[in-house]
Amino acid sequence: MGMAAGEIEALIRAAIPDAQVTIEDLAGDSDHYAATVVSERFRGLSRVKQHQMVYAALRGRMGGQLHALALQTSAPDEEIRA
């Protein structure tokens, strides 16, 4: 089934409007992606909370349309967290 990288980015930006989002298709199959998401909204939140925000933005598509997402998140000027 799969998802387009642009669709993933649009969903994340809709939920986290200030996010800087980079999406990479890892396998060329529109089903395995890496995403880097940087947002001021992540400041002071644990890595788990940051990732939960991104997964919530995907509106239940993880495990269905989107099989795998390697996720790195951070607030601006903070170290990226995997």
C-alpha positions in Angstrom: 0.0 0.0 0.0 2.5 2.7 1.1 2.4 6.4 1.5 4.1 9.2 -0.4 6.8 11.2 1.5 4.8 14.4 0.8 1.8 13.0 2.5 3.8 12.1 5.6 5.3 15.5 5.7 1.9 17.2 5.2 0.4 15.3 8.1 3.2 16.2 10.4 3.1 19.8 9.4 -0.7 20.0 9.9 -0.3 18.8 13.5 3.0 20.6 14.3 2.9 23.7 12.1 6.3 25.1 13.0 8.0 21.7 12.3 11.0 21.4 10.0 10.5 18.0 8.4 12.8 15.9 6.4 11.6 12.6 5.0 13.8 10.0 3.3 12.4 6.8 1.6 14.8 4.2 2.9 13.9 1.3 0.6 12.3 3.0 -2.4 9.1 1.2 -1.6 7.0 4.1 -0.1 6.7 2.0 3.0 10.0 2.4 4.9 11.0 6.0 5.8 13.3 8.0 8.0 12.0 11.3 9.3 13.7 14.1 11.1 11.4 16.5 12.8 12.5 19.7 14.5 10.0 21.8 16.4 10.0 24.3 19.2 7.0 22.4 20.6 9.4 19.6 21.5 11.4 21.8 23.9 11.4 20.3 27.4 9.6 17.1 26.3 11.1 13.7 26.6 12.0 11.8 23.5 9.0 9.5 24.0 6.6 12.5 24.2 8.2 14.0 21.1 7.8 10.7 19.2 4.2 10.3 20.4 3.4 13.7 19.0 4.7 12.7 15.6 2.9 9.3 15.6 -0.3 11.1 16.6 0.1 13.4 13.6 0.1 10.3 11.4 -3.5 9.6 12.4 -3.2 5.8 12.8 -1.4 5.1 9.6 1.6 3.5 11.3 1.5 -0.2 10.9 -1.0 0.0 8.1 -0.2 2.3 5.2 3.2 3.1 6.7 5.1 0.1 7.8 8.3 1.6 9.3 9.4 5.1 10.3 12.8 5.7 11.8 12.2 8.9 13.7 14.6 11.5 15.0 13.2 14.6 16.9 14.5 17.7 18.6 13.8 21.2 19.5 15.7 23.8 17.4 19.4 24.1 18.5 19.2 20.9 20.5 20.9 17.6 19.7 18.8 15.3 17.4 17.4 12.3 19.3 16.7 9.0 17.7 
